[in-house]
Amino acid sequence: MTNHIHIMAGTAESRGVNLWSRIAAGFRHYRERREHRRAMAFLLSAEPRLLKDIGLDRATVTGHYMDPGAAFRCRPRD
């Protein structure tokens, strides 16, 4: 009986997440990316003096607008 319970628990974990939770996660990811692009577009329309005050330059903001995941990827450290 104990072996049967352990086998069932092991197969339940291997099935993964159901389809609706994957769709919901994909939609959340899409919304997060859209909001990030909107924020970066707003910063691109800001004055350069404002960007300098918060410690950014226009090239950094443009890079994050074009590729939002760039900030989170691993970069080689010197």
Backbone bond lengths (Angstrom), bond angles and torsions (degrees), N, CA, C in turn:
res aa  C-N    CA-C-N  psi(-1)  N-CA   C-N-CA  omega(-1)  CA-C   N-CA-C  phi
1 M - - - 1.439 - - 1.524 111.04 -
2 T 1.308 118.14 -42.23 1.456 121.25 -179.19 1.526 110.73 -65.39
3 N 1.324 117.19 -40.80 1.458 119.86 178.61 1.522 111.64 -62.74
4 H 1.316 116.88 -39.13 1.455 120.59 178.93 1.529 110.70 -62.86
5 I 1.319 117.93 -39.51 1.468 121.53 179.14 1.527 109.93 -65.83
6 H 1.310 117.60 -42.50 1.460 120.29 179.40 1.522 111.63 -66.50
7 I 1.301 117.25 -36.91 1.464 120.55 178.22 1.524 110.19 -65.81
8 M 1.341 116.67 -43.78 1.462 120.18 179.57 1.523 111.29 -64.09
9 A 1.330 117.33 -39.49 1.468 120.20 178.91 1.522 110.22 -65.34
10 G 1.316 117.00 -37.80 1.455 120.24 179.12 1.518 112.76 -67.21
11 T 1.319 117.35 -38.83 1.460 119.18 179.57 1.526 111.60 -74.67
12 A 1.313 118.18 -29.29 1.465 120.38 178.70 1.523 110.26 -66.78
13 E 1.325 117.36 -37.36 1.464 119.94 179.23 1.523 111.69 -71.56
14 S 1.314 117.34 -31.94 1.453 119.75 -175.63 1.529 112.41 -75.84
15 R 1.331 117.29 -16.61 1.458 119.71 179.98 1.515 112.52 -68.80
16 G 1.311 117.52 -29.96 1.456 120.73 178.12 1.517 111.89 85.52
17 V 1.305 113.94 -159.26 1.450 121.71 -174.10 1.523 109.09 -91.66
18 N 1.322 116.06 150.14 1.455 118.28 -178.79 1.528 111.38 -76.99
19 L 1.289 116.95 171.67 1.460 123.07 -173.39 1.517 112.40 -64.34
20 W 1.335 117.13 -41.62 1.474 119.58 -176.53 1.520 112.00 -66.51
21 S 1.317 118.30 -36.54 1.467 119.22 178.33 1.526 110.75 -70.78
22 R 1.332 117.35 -31.85 1.469 119.76 174.74 1.522 111.17 -66.82
23 I 1.337 116.16 -41.25 1.460 120.06 178.33 1.522 110.01 -64.68
24 A 1.329 117.11 -42.61 1.465 121.01 178.59 1.527 110.78 -63.04
25 A 1.328 117.77 -41.00 1.462 120.99 178.83 1.526 110.64 -65.49
26 G 1.322 116.90 -39.53 1.463 120.08 177.19 1.519 112.03 -64.59
27 F 1.322 116.68 -39.97 1.459 120.48 178.16 1.528 111.01 -66.47
28 R 1.338 117.57 -40.49 1.476 120.42 176.70 1.520 110.62 -62.30
29 H 1.324 116.40 -41.98 1.471 120.65 178.87 1.527 110.35 -62.64
30 Y 1.326 117.35 -42.24 1.461 121.63 178.00 1.526 111.05 -62.07
31 R 1.343 116.90 -44.15 1.469 120.08 179.87 1.520 111.53 -64.78
32 E 1.345 117.20 -40.62 1.461 120.34 178.80 1.519 111.17 -62.59
33 R 1.334 117.35 -43.35 1.459 120.66 178.21 1.528 111.23 -63.80
34 R 1.349 116.56 -41.24 1.463 120.40 179.94 1.528 111.08 -63.17
35 E 1.332 117.07 -43.73 1.460 120.61 179.14 1.523 111.09 -65.96
36 H 1.319 116.93 -37.03 1.460 120.57 177.99 1.530 110.47 -64.09
37 R 1.331 117.01 -43.90 1.461 120.38 179.06 1.528 110.86 -64.35
38 R 1.329 117.59 -37.78 1.463 120.00 176.87 1.515 111.32 -63.78
39 A 1.317 117.32 -42.33 1.461 121.01 178.72 1.528 110.84 -63.74
40 M 1.328 116.62 -42.52 1.462 118.91 179.16 1.530 111.28 -68.01
41 A 1.324 118.06 -35.18 1.463 120.77 176.25 1.519 110.43 -64.47
42 F 1.326 117.34 -38.01 1.457 120.43 176.53 1.522 110.55 -63.73
43 L 1.338 116.45 -42.72 1.468 119.34 179.18 1.524 111.44 -66.66
44 L 1.331 117.77 -32.14 1.458 119.83 177.42 1.519 111.32 -66.21
45 S 1.327 117.29 -28.16 1.461 119.99 179.13 1.523 112.23 -86.87
46 A 1.338 117.72 -4.75 1.464 121.26 -179.07 1.524 110.50 -77.75
47 E 1.309 114.66 163.04 1.468 120.36 178.04 1.526 110.00 -70.19
48 P 1.314 117.26 147.51 1.474 119.87 178.75 1.528 112.25 -59.92
49 R 1.330 116.96 -30.41 1.469 120.06 179.82 1.528 110.95 -65.47
50 L 1.330 116.70 -38.02 1.467 120.59 177.15 1.523 110.64 -65.21
51 L 1.316 116.76 -43.03 1.467 119.91 177.82 1.523 111.14 -61.71
52 K 1.329 116.34 -39.22 1.462 120.09 179.32 1.525 110.61 -66.08
53 D 1.329 116.90 -36.16 1.460 120.58 179.74 1.529 112.27 -65.27
54 I 1.321 117.56 -33.53 1.467 119.39 179.80 1.524 112.38 -94.56
55 G 1.337 116.91 4.03 1.457 121.00 173.53 1.511 115.16 85.11
56 L 1.330 117.58 27.82 1.459 121.30 177.99 1.514 110.27 -121.88
57 D 1.302 115.63 160.01 1.460 119.88 169.43 1.521 108.41 -121.94
58 R 1.302 116.85 165.45 1.459 121.69 -174.11 1.531 111.57 -63.97
59 A 1.314 118.06 -32.55 1.468 120.83 -179.76 1.530 111.12 -65.83
60 T 1.320 117.29 -40.13 1.462 120.75 178.12 1.519 110.90 -64.72
61 V 1.329 116.29 -44.27 1.462 120.36 179.94 1.527 110.12 -64.07
62 T 1.321 116.90 -41.39 1.467 120.34 178.60 1.530 110.76 -63.23
63 G 1.315 116.97 -41.34 1.464 120.92 178.22 1.517 112.22 -61.89
64 H 1.323 116.70 -41.05 1.462 119.73 178.99 1.520 111.64 -73.87
65 Y 1.319 117.92 -26.20 1.459 120.34 175.73 1.526 110.14 -70.54
66 M 1.322 116.69 -43.15 1.455 120.79 -177.56 1.531 112.24 -74.71
67 D 1.330 117.48 -35.71 1.468 121.51 -177.96 1.525 109.22 -137.83
68 P 1.341 117.96 86.73 1.464 120.64 -174.95 1.526 114.25 -62.47
69 G 1.299 118.52 -26.95 1.462 120.73 -178.27 1.508 114.08 -80.37
70 A 1.320 117.94 -4.64 1.464 120.90 -176.67 1.525 112.46 -63.35
71 A 1.303 117.37 -31.97 1.461 120.07 -178.13 1.523 112.08 -70.16
72 F 1.321 117.73 -22.16 1.448 120.82 -173.74 1.518 113.74 -103.20
73 R 1.316 117.33 -6.84 1.464 119.76 178.23 1.519 110.26 -77.59
74 C 1.308 114.85 153.88 1.459 119.65 177.83 1.524 109.57 -71.58
75 R 1.284 114.31 135.14 1.462 119.81 177.16 1.531 108.08 -119.10
76 P 1.311 117.27 145.35 1.468 118.56 177.16 1.518 110.23 -66.78
77 R 1.317 115.52 136.31 1.463 120.08 179.43 1.514 109.64 -99.83
78 D 1.303 115.09 139.79 1.476 119.83 -179.99 1.496 111.01 -92.32
